[in-house]
Amino acid sequence: MVGRRNKKTLQSLYEKLSHLKATYYTDGWKTFAKVIPFDRHVVGKKHTCRIESNNANTRYQLGQMIHRLKVVSKSITMIHLNYEALALLFY
């Protein structure tokens, strides 16, 4: 999902994922608590370190999205163009 960090974007994302029986690990942004049910929401970095590490490694391995450092492309066009390359990492 691409969008701003606001309640509208979060609500849209959560509606698409709400059918999953998942626990959501987030930072302390207050809007998360307003959208995600209490019993499926955990706040803190204890469980997000591994996720962030995986995200960083994925970005690092995608040569199209890096220069000399681990960086994130903020261009929606680049994200869409690199979707196939990202999909290949998980197959």
Rosetta silent file (secondary structure, phi, psi, omega in degrees, C-alpha in Angstrom):
SEQUENCE: MVGRRNKKTLQSLYEKLSHLKATYYTDGWKTFAKVIPFDRHVVGKKHTCRIESNNANTRYQLGQMIHRLKVVSKSITMIHLNYEALALLFY
SCORE:     score description
SCORE:     0.000 S_00000001
   1 L     0.000  132.368  177.337    0.000    0.000    0.000 S_00000001
   2 L  -113.700  132.087  179.462    1.321    3.396   -0.926 S_00000001
   3 L   172.901 -179.630  178.844   -0.013    6.456    0.814 S_00000001
   4 L   -76.521  161.471  176.296    0.472    8.994    3.518 S_00000001
   5 L   -86.275   81.796  179.128    0.908    8.064    7.159 S_00000001
   6 L  -143.000  172.866 -175.699   -2.606    9.022    8.190 S_00000001
   7 H   -63.233  -38.534 -178.424   -5.760    7.398    9.532 S_00000001
   8 H   -61.344  -46.439  179.466   -7.405    7.130    6.093 S_00000001
   9 H   -65.234  -43.813  179.469   -4.493    5.139    4.612 S_00000001
  10 H   -62.988  -42.894  179.550   -4.216    2.931    7.702 S_00000001
  11 H   -61.139  -43.199  178.796   -7.959    2.240    7.690 S_00000001
  12 H   -62.162  -45.369  178.946   -7.820    1.267    4.015 S_00000001
  13 H   -63.741  -45.519 -178.393   -4.857   -1.069    4.601 S_00000001
  14 H   -63.117  -38.326  178.357   -6.438   -2.644    7.672 S_00000001
  15 H   -61.629  -35.325  178.729   -9.699   -3.304    5.810 S_00000001
  16 H   -73.191  -26.665 -176.088   -7.728   -5.213    3.160 S_00000001
  17 H  -105.306   -5.670 -171.598   -5.882   -7.265    5.790 S_00000001
  18 L   -64.038  -21.924  178.047   -8.566   -7.677    8.457 S_00000001
  19 L   -70.121  -18.667  178.668   -9.562  -11.143    7.166 S_00000001
  20 L   -77.459  141.509  176.545   -6.130  -12.404    8.250 S_00000001
  21 L   -90.455   71.680 -173.305   -5.866  -13.758   11.773 S_00000001
  22 L  -116.134  157.057  169.775   -2.716  -11.746   12.428 S_00000001
  23 L  -102.833  135.226 -176.673   -1.189   -9.841   15.298 S_00000001
  24 E  -104.442  122.163  178.743    0.033   -6.381   14.317 S_00000001
  25 E  -103.469  121.508 -173.582    3.296   -5.134   15.830 S_00000001
  26 E  -136.385  174.419  172.117    3.649   -1.361   15.575 S_00000001
  27 L   -83.796 -169.153 -174.192    5.346    1.689   16.980 S_00000001
  28 L   -86.050   16.775  179.737    3.607    4.064   19.391 S_00000001
  29 L   -61.976  122.909 -172.332    1.663    6.078   16.794 S_00000001
  30 H   -61.521  -28.233 -178.626   -1.727    6.709   18.457 S_00000001
  31 H   -65.387  -29.938  176.920   -3.718    6.157   15.245 S_00000001
  32 H   -57.215  -44.356 -178.613   -2.767    2.457   15.238 S_00000001
  33 H   -66.125  -25.987  179.663   -4.675    2.021   18.509 S_00000001
  34 H   -78.302  -26.740 -174.826   -7.723    3.742   16.997 S_00000001
  35 H  -102.713  -43.996 -175.553   -7.876    1.444   13.943 S_00000001
  36 L   -88.407  129.787  179.441   -6.421   -1.924   15.020 S_00000001
  37 L   -58.309  144.433 -176.081   -8.385   -3.888   17.655 S_00000001
  38 H   -54.439  -41.997 -175.651   -6.677   -4.072   21.054 S_00000001
  39 H   -72.792   -9.469  179.538   -6.481   -7.889   21.087 S_00000001
  40 H  -116.028   12.358 -171.825   -4.569   -7.950   17.756 S_00000001
  41 E  -126.713  127.574  176.659   -2.213   -5.037   18.423 S_00000001
  42 E  -125.660  127.926 -179.643    1.164   -4.988   20.188 S_00000001
  43 E  -102.250  133.363  176.468    3.142   -1.769   20.596 S_00000001
  44 L   141.669  164.749 -177.894    6.926   -1.852   20.904 S_00000001
  45 L   -92.362   -8.003 -175.696   10.187   -2.607   19.152 S_00000001
  46 L   -54.561  -40.433 -175.738   10.740   -6.004   20.738 S_00000001
  47 L  -102.190   -2.849 -176.602    9.070   -7.847   17.850 S_00000001
  48 L   -97.909  -11.618 -178.794    9.787   -5.432   15.005 S_00000001
  49 H   -59.194  -43.884 -179.084   13.605   -5.676   14.906 S_00000001
  50 H   -65.845  -40.339  179.301   13.526   -8.857   12.832 S_00000001
  51 H   -63.630  -47.326 -179.895   10.963   -7.380   10.422 S_00000001
  52 H   -64.174  -36.495  177.168   12.981   -4.197    9.938 S_00000001
  53 H   -64.244  -43.151  178.428   16.142   -6.233    9.428 S_00000001
  54 H   -63.598  -42.442  178.359   14.413   -8.310    6.751 S_00000001
  55 H   -61.034  -43.240  179.936   13.115   -5.165    5.046 S_00000001
  56 H   -63.990  -43.046  179.527   16.613   -3.655    5.035 S_00000001
  57 H   -65.474  -38.221  177.597   18.151   -6.821    3.615 S_00000001
  58 H   -62.930  -46.412  178.165   15.494   -7.024    0.910 S_00000001
  59 H   -61.267  -38.441 -178.894   16.145   -3.421   -0.124 S_00000001
  60 H   -63.623  -40.801 -176.634   19.866   -4.108   -0.111 S_00000001
  61 H   -75.253  -19.447  178.958   19.534   -7.095   -2.430 S_00000001
  62 L   -85.503   95.874 -176.124   17.410   -5.236   -4.963 S_00000001
  63 H   -57.103  -28.084 -179.194   20.093   -3.580   -7.032 S_00000001
  64 H   -69.898  -21.777 -173.845   17.564   -1.372   -8.795 S_00000001
  65 H  -105.079    5.059 -177.329   16.593    0.306   -5.538 S_00000001
  66 L  -123.238  162.604  171.562   20.026    0.974   -4.041 S_00000001
  67 L  -117.186 -102.404  176.709   23.017    3.147   -4.629 S_00000001
  68 L  -106.711  -12.510 -178.664   25.883    2.673   -2.184 S_00000001
  69 L  -124.231  169.560  172.346   23.817    2.419    0.997 S_00000001
  70 L   -73.341  114.715 -178.917   20.634    0.705    2.102 S_00000001
  71 L  -136.521  166.177  178.631   17.955    3.146    0.959 S_00000001
  72 L  -114.521  132.554  174.155   14.256    3.181    0.144 S_00000001
  73 L   -76.635  127.421  178.229   12.855    4.402   -3.157 S_00000001
  74 L   -97.676    1.663  179.182   10.101    6.934   -2.488 S_00000001
  75 L   -84.664  122.359  179.060    9.033    6.986   -6.130 S_00000001
  76 H   -60.236  -37.712  178.605    5.758    5.143   -6.696 S_00000001
  77 H   -60.166  -46.095  179.935    6.888    4.394  -10.252 S_00000001
  78 H   -64.643  -36.877  178.457   10.083    2.713   -9.025 S_00000001
  79 H   -62.605  -45.366  179.838    8.140    0.667   -6.483 S_00000001
  80 H   -66.888  -39.672  179.829    5.824   -0.628   -9.196 S_00000001
  81 H   -66.154  -30.571 -177.433    8.696   -1.307  -11.617 S_00000001
  82 L   -93.572    4.268 -179.307   10.578   -3.289   -8.993 S_00000001
  83 H   -57.574  -44.847 -178.389    7.585   -5.358   -7.895 S_00000001
  84 H   -64.760  -40.188  178.501    8.611   -8.316  -10.043 S_00000001
  85 H   -64.380  -39.435  178.187   12.182   -8.248   -8.769 S_00000001
  86 H   -65.626  -42.171  179.441   10.889   -8.189   -5.198 S_00000001
  87 H   -60.063  -36.309 -179.983    8.534  -11.099   -5.915 S_00000001
  88 H   -63.639  -28.705  179.407   11.471  -13.177   -7.157 S_00000001
  89 H   -65.790  -25.322 -174.599   13.180  -12.917   -3.768 S_00000001
  90 L  -101.226    6.777  177.994   10.321  -14.788   -2.126 S_00000001
  91 L  -114.350    0.000    0.000   10.056  -17.669   -4.597 S_00000001
